[in-house]
Amino acid sequence: MTKKDLLEKAAIVQRDRETYAIAPQTPGGIVTPDMLRKIADVAEKYGASAIKLTSAQRACIVGLKEEDIDNAWNDLGMKPAAAIGLCVRSVKICPGTTFCKRGQQDSVALGLALDEKYHGMQLPSKFKIAVSGCMNSCSEPAIKDIGIMGTPKGYTLMVGGNAGIRPRLGDIIAEELNEEEVMELVDRIISFYKTHTKKWRIGRVIDEMGLEKFKKEIGL
């Protein structure tokens, strides 16, 4: 398949260059028993080699034949995750006050709102977001392009983090934010980044222009 075909089918070519993986979108990794059964049934029906639980909080069906991809998606009846391409790939969410005894902020509600608004949005480079409900940072916000960390006094917002071959910790640009303030600031960051022409992660953009100039560009 061509790169365009892979994007259209939301398929990821595997190491053998013959089989593919697909990843249904499961925001925050929160799923129902029915969703899990569907994923398992489709994997079994089309002879998948595995179901891989990914770091992006998804259940990826691995080892599908090319001719089975469309039928697998039809059987799932689920929206594909933006697992490839230059876009907002994932919003990683910890359990927060919804489930976790240590939660200090409602990371699930905030994370799902961010996922609804930004997941799959086309940007100059791949882009990852994380929301944690406390300072244990289980969703790893410090190494995401935008990282949001809950504290007893509100949210701390970091920008420019990434892992990979040249890891970078995100820069803290705002603290003690409420949910509305987080959403508004994230919108300003992404609006600025969308205008950038170079296919760089936002951390590299910040390193090139300087943190203070970046903060000025987004109105801080």
Secondary structure, DSSP 8 states (H G I E B T S, - for coil): --HHHHHHHTEEE-TTSSEEEE-B--GGG---HHHHHHHHHHHHHTT-SEEEE-TTS-EEEEEEEGGGHHHHHHHHT--B---SSSBEEEEEE--HHHH-TT--S-HHHHHHHHHHHHTT-B-SS-EEEEEESSTT-TT-GGGSSEEEEEETTEEEEEES-B-SSS-B--EEEEEEE-HHHHHHHHHHHHHHHHT--S---HHHHHHHH-HHHHHHHTT-
